[in-house]
Amino acid sequence: MGGGPRPKKSRYLGKNPKNKKGNSNQKNAAPPTFSKKKQRQSNSARKPTAKPKGKLPPRLPKAKSEDTQKAPPAYLYPTASPYAYIAGCAAEEMGIDPRILFDDAREGRIPSSFMSSQFEYVSPKNLGHELPDFPIPEVCFLGKSNVGKSSLINALTKKKELAKISKTPGRTQQVNYFALVKKDKCQHQGRGVYAFRPSDSTGFLVDLPGYGYAAAPDAKVSDWQAKTQQFLQERRDSTYLRRTFLLIDARHGVANFDRAVMGWFDDASIPYSIVLTKADRVGRPQLVRSVNDVCMRYHSQLYGTDGGLEGIYQSPVVHVTSSRDGEGIETLMWAIDGDFTADDTQEETMATEYDGWGPEGGEGGEELHVSALDYEELEYDSEDEIELTGNSNAK
């Protein structure tokens, strides 16, 4: 045989890949070979033109617009407290330096009226099943169901179980009164129960039923919301109502329902302030946007009407609070203290006329009231008569 190496045979040369015994019809020619460049070109030619599933096409570039790029102008001024803001137009019109507002709260001080007093629940049974007719200022708390109203009241009163807390929306279905009473006028009865006279109170915190969605029949929800409006109008006419704090969930901002309530307050001539709750659950930029939204509304009211400051019932101050972390609680205390002590001279005159009042309208003074552990409901028998009746838990 001739010299030289024998050519290397292909793996399947002369054989059928599916039949190891071979196939006589199979040609003994090696398959054609291509260069790597040609193989890549042939593979790319066989790829489908559509993009594989699971991959999104690249996003189109956003159109540049001056309106979308610019943020809304700032209508708020920060105060000395990091948890309170004031509408800039109000500060300028009133000539107020925002840097001195709530300066005491920034230093961590609590109003003296809160330091020397304590909050107690007032049972309707001890009010004669009627709304209190004392010359004592009241501030109300209103908001959507599950906005954190009861938690905020507990944080203000420094009592975790004073206002009943529930995860079920619309749990508060009656008006609840909490009295701020001086400690030296409370008689301890044991087990956290104190005896006091409601007429000795410095002020009342009033917990109102929430509006919006609630875990109750629609007819019942509409009924107690209508009665809440009736209650606010009657307390306004009695001059006891100083302010209503409208609570708004910071996670959702000012909703259309909240704006409708604010519009109703304006029409009913009821002073109100906005309080953002659950501030610990959102970032600072979102909080500032919500506050700016409220201040923008105040700005439009001030310059959109001819009445000036006197015709505006919305407060220019916006509070930011967190019941869980205690943020903004001291600042809100100072705001409430200002409402309680706004007309001390008038209150002293009314209190002098009130001396000698008895349970039956005679002499001898007022009976001591023992703070109740269970709540009692406020029910309205008719449009002209309001009656307080106890619930089954208070029996």
C-alpha positions in Angstrom: 0.0 0.0 0.0 1.1 3.6 -0.6 2.7 5.5 2.2 1.1 8.5 4.1 -1.6 8.7 6.7 -5.0 7.5 6.0 -7.8 10.1 5.9 -9.8 10.3 9.1 -13.3 9.0 8.5 -16.4 10.8 9.7 -18.2 9.5 12.7 -21.1 8.4 10.6 -19.2 7.7 7.4 -20.9 4.9 5.5 -23.4 4.4 8.3 -27.0 5.4 9.1 -27.1 7.3 12.4 -30.3 5.5 13.3 -28.9 2.1 12.3 -25.4 1.2 13.7 -25.2 -1.7 11.3 -24.8 0.6 8.4 -26.7 1.4 5.2 -25.3 0.5 1.9 -27.3 3.4 0.3 -25.6 6.0 2.5 -23.1 7.9 0.6 -19.5 7.8 1.9 -19.2 11.6 1.6 -18.6 13.7 4.7 -21.2 16.4 5.4 -20.3 19.9 4.2 -18.6 22.1 6.7 -19.0 25.8 7.2 -17.0 28.5 8.8 -18.1 29.8 12.2 -19.1 33.1 10.7 -21.3 31.5 8.1 -22.9 29.3 10.9 -23.8 32.3 12.9 -25.3 34.0 9.9 -27.4 30.9 9.1 -28.5 30.5 12.7 -29.6 34.2 12.9 -31.5 33.8 9.6 -33.5 31.0 11.2 -34.5 33.0 14.3 -38.1 34.2 14.4 -38.6 37.9 13.9 -41.0 38.2 16.9 -39.5 38.9 20.3 -39.6 36.0 22.8 -42.4 35.9 25.3 -41.8 37.4 28.7 -39.8 40.4 27.4 -41.4 43.7 26.9 -40.5 46.0 24.1 -38.5 49.1 25.1 -40.5 52.0 26.4 -41.1 55.0 24.2 -39.5 58.1 25.5 -41.9 60.4 27.3 -42.8 63.6 25.7 -41.2 66.6 27.4 -43.7 69.0 28.6 -43.3 72.0 30.8 -46.5 71.3 32.7 -45.5 67.7 33.6 -41.9 68.6 34.5 -42.8 71.4 36.9 -44.0 70.7 40.5 -46.9 72.7 41.9 -45.9 75.9 43.7 -45.5 75.6 47.4 -48.3 77.2 49.4 -47.1 76.2 52.8 -44.7 77.5 55.4 -43.1 75.2 58.1 -43.6 76.2 61.7 -41.3 75.7 64.7 -42.7 72.2 65.1 -41.8 69.7 62.3 -45.4 68.4 62.6 -47.3 71.5 61.8 -47.5 73.8 58.7 -49.4 77.0 57.9 -50.7 78.3 54.6 -48.2 80.9 53.4 -50.9 83.4 52.4 -52.4 83.3 55.9 -49.1 84.0 57.5 -48.5 87.0 55.2 -52.1 88.4 55.7 -51.9 88.0 59.5 -48.4 89.2 59.8 -47.4 86.0 61.6 -43.8 84.6 61.8 -44.3 80.9 61.2 -41.0 80.2 62.9 -42.4 81.0 66.3 -45.6 79.0 66.0 -45.7 75.9 68.2 -42.3 76.7 69.6 -43.3 75.1 72.9 -44.1 71.8 71.2 -40.7 71.8 69.5 -39.1 71.8 72.9 -41.2 68.9 74.0 -43.3 70.8 76.5 -46.9 69.9 77.2 -49.7 72.5 78.0 -50.1 73.0 81.7 -53.8 72.3 81.4 -52.9 68.8 80.2 -50.2 68.3 82.8 -52.5 69.1 85.8 -55.5 67.3 84.4 -56.6 63.9 83.2 -59.2 62.7 80.6 -62.2 60.6 81.7 -65.0 59.2 79.8 -68.4 60.8 80.5 -71.3 58.4 80.7 -74.5 59.7 79.1 -76.4 58.3 82.0 -74.7 60.8 84.3 -75.6 63.6 81.9 -79.3 63.0 82.4 -79.4 61.3 79.0 -79.0 64.7 77.3 -76.2 66.6 75.7 -74.1 68.6 78.2 -75.4 72.1 78.7 -72.3 73.4 80.6 -70.4 76.6 79.6 -67.4 74.3 78.6 -65.7 74.4 75.2 -65.8 71.3 73.0 -63.6 70.1 70.1 -64.8 67.3 67.9 -62.9 64.7 65.9 -64.4 63.5 62.6 -63.0 61.4 59.8 -63.4 58.5 57.5 -64.0 55.1 59.1 -60.7 53.4 60.1 -58.8 56.7 59.8 -57.3 56.2 63.2 -59.6 58.5 65.2 -59.8 56.4 68.4 -56.0 55.8 68.3 -55.4 59.6 68.1 -57.7 60.3 71.0 -55.9 57.7 73.1 -52.5 59.2 72.2 -53.8 62.7 73.2 -55.2 61.5 76.5 -52.3 59.3 77.3 -54.7 56.4 77.9 -54.4 53.4 75.6 -57.9 52.1 76.3 -60.0 55.3 76.8 -61.4 55.2 73.3 -62.4 51.8 71.9 -60.2 50.7 69.0 -61.3 48.3 66.3 -60.0 47.1 63.0 -63.6 47.0 61.7 -64.5 50.2 59.8 -67.4 52.2 61.3 -67.1 50.7 64.8 -67.9 54.1 66.4 -71.6 54.6 65.8 -72.4 57.1 68.6 -71.1 60.4 70.1 -68.7 59.9 72.9 -67.6 62.6 75.4 -64.2 62.7 77.1 -63.8 65.3 79.8 -60.5 67.0 80.7 -60.7 67.3 84.5 -58.2 68.6 87.0 -56.6 65.9 89.0 -57.4 67.5 92.3 -61.1 67.4 91.4 -61.1 63.6 90.7 -61.7 61.1 93.5 -60.1 57.7 92.9 -62.6 54.9 93.4 -60.1 52.1 92.7 -59.4 50.0 89.6 -58.9 53.0 87.4 -62.3 54.5 88.2 -62.6 58.1 89.2 -65.5 60.2 90.4 -65.8 63.8 89.2 -68.3 66.4 88.2 -68.6 67.0 84.4 -69.2 70.7 85.1 -65.7 70.9 86.6 -64.1 70.0 83.3 -61.8 72.3 81.4 -63.0 71.0 78.0 -64.5 68.1 76.2 -63.1 65.9 73.4 -65.9 64.6 71.3 -65.5 61.4 69.3 -68.0 61.4 66.3 -69.0 58.5 64.1 -66.9 58.1 61.0 -68.2 58.8 57.5 -67.6 56.8 54.3 -67.4 53.0 54.2 -68.4 51.1 57.3 -69.2 47.5 58.2 -72.9 48.3 58.7 -76.0 48.5 56.6 -76.1 51.4 54.3 -79.4 52.7 55.8 -77.9 52.7 59.2 -74.7 54.4 58.0 -76.7 57.2 56.3 -78.8 57.6 59.4 -76.0 58.2 61.9 -74.1 60.4 59.4 -77.2 62.6 59.1 -77.4 62.8 62.9 -73.8 63.7 63.1 -74.5 66.7 60.9 -77.4 67.6 63.1 -75.3 67.3 66.2 -72.6 69.6 64.8 -75.1 72.2 63.8 -76.7 72.2 67.2 -73.4 72.4 69.1 -72.4 75.3 66.8 -75.6 77.2 67.7 -75.0 76.5 71.4 -71.6 78.3 71.0 -69.9 75.4 72.9 -68.3 73.9 69.8 -64.9 75.6 69.2 -63.5 73.5 66.4 -63.8 70.2 64.5 -60.6 68.4 63.6 -61.1 66.6 60.3 -58.8 63.6 60.2 -57.4 62.4 56.8 -55.4 59.3 56.3 -51.9 60.4 55.1 -51.6 57.2 53.0 -54.5 58.3 50.7 -54.3 62.1 50.9 -57.3 64.3 50.5 -60.0 62.3 48.8 -63.2 63.6 47.1 -65.3 62.6 50.1 -63.0 64.6 52.3 -63.4 67.6 50.1 -67.2 67.2 50.2 -67.1 67.3 54.0 -64.9 70.4 54.0 -67.4 72.1 51.7 -70.2 71.2 54.1 -68.2 72.7 57.0 -67.8 75.9 54.9 -71.5 76.1 54.2 -72.4 75.3 57.8 -70.0 78.0 59.2 -68.2 75.4 61.4 -64.5 76.1 62.1 -62.3 73.1 61.3 -58.7 72.0 61.0 -57.1 69.3 59.0 -55.1 66.6 60.7 -53.1 64.0 58.7 -53.0 60.6 60.6 -50.7 57.6 60.2 -47.8 59.8 59.0 -45.3 57.1 59.9 -46.6 54.9 57.0 -45.7 57.3 54.2 -42.6 59.2 53.1 -41.9 62.8 53.8 -42.4 64.0 50.2 -45.9 62.5 50.1 -46.8 64.2 53.4 -45.6 67.5 52.1 -47.7 67.1 48.9 -50.8 66.4 51.0 -50.2 69.4 53.2 -49.6 71.6 50.2 -52.8 70.4 48.7 -54.7 71.6 51.8 -52.9 74.9 51.9 -53.6 75.4 48.2 -57.3 75.0 49.0 -57.0 77.7 51.7 -55.2 79.9 49.3 -58.0 79.6 46.7 -60.6 80.4 49.4 -58.7 83.5 50.6 -58.2 85.1 47.2 -61.3 83.6 45.6 -63.8 85.3 47.9 -64.5 88.8 48.9 -65.0 88.0 52.6 -61.3 87.9 53.4 -60.1 86.0 56.5 -63.4 86.4 58.3 -65.3 84.4 55.8 -63.0 81.3 55.9 -63.7 78.5 58.4 -60.8 76.3 57.4 -57.8 76.7 59.6 -54.6 77.6 57.8 -52.7 75.2 60.1 -52.3 71.6 59.0 -51.2 69.0 61.6 -49.2 65.8 60.8 -49.5 63.0 63.4 -48.7 59.4 64.1 -50.4 57.8 67.0 -48.0 54.8 67.0 -44.8 56.9 67.1 -46.2 59.8 69.0 -45.3 62.3 66.2 -47.2 65.6 66.3 -49.2 64.7 69.4 -47.7 67.5 71.6 -48.2 70.0 68.8 -51.9 69.0 68.5 -52.2 69.3 72.3 -51.2 72.9 72.1 -53.7 73.5 69.4 -56.5 72.0 71.5 -55.3 74.0 74.5 -55.7 77.1 72.5 -59.3 76.3 71.7 -60.1 75.5 75.3 -58.6 78.7 76.6 -59.6 81.1 73.8 -62.3 83.0 75.7 -61.3 82.6 79.4 -63.0 85.9 80.3 -66.3 84.9 78.8 -66.1 81.4 80.3 -65.5 82.9 83.8 -68.6 85.1 83.4 -70.7 82.1 82.3 -69.3 79.9 85.1 -70.4 82.5 87.7 -73.9 82.4 86.4 -73.7 78.6 86.4 -73.0 78.4 90.2 -75.6 76.7 92.3 -76.9 74.5 89.5 -78.3 71.1 90.7 -79.5 67.9 89.1 -83.1 69.1 89.4 -82.4 72.7 88.7 -82.3 73.6 92.4 -79.7 74.4 95.0 -77.1 72.0 96.4 -74.7 71.7 93.5 -74.1 68.8 91.1 -73.7 65.1 92.0 -70.4 63.4 91.4 -70.1 61.4 88.3 -68.3 58.1 88.3 -66.4 57.4 85.1 -67.8 54.4 83.3 -65.8 51.5 81.8 -68.3 50.7 79.1 -69.6 53.0 76.5 -73.2 54.1 76.0 -74.8 55.0 72.7 -76.2 58.3 71.6 -79.5 57.9 69.8 -81.9 60.4 68.3 -85.6 59.7 68.8 -86.7 62.5 66.5 -85.4 65.6 64.8 -86.3 67.9 67.7 -85.3 65.6 70.6 -81.9 64.0 71.3 -81.7 61.2 73.9 -78.8 59.3 75.3 -79.5 55.6 76.0 -77.2 52.9 77.2 -76.2 49.9 75.1 -76.3 46.2 76.2 -72.6 46.3 77.2 -73.2 49.0 79.8 -75.9 47.2 81.7 
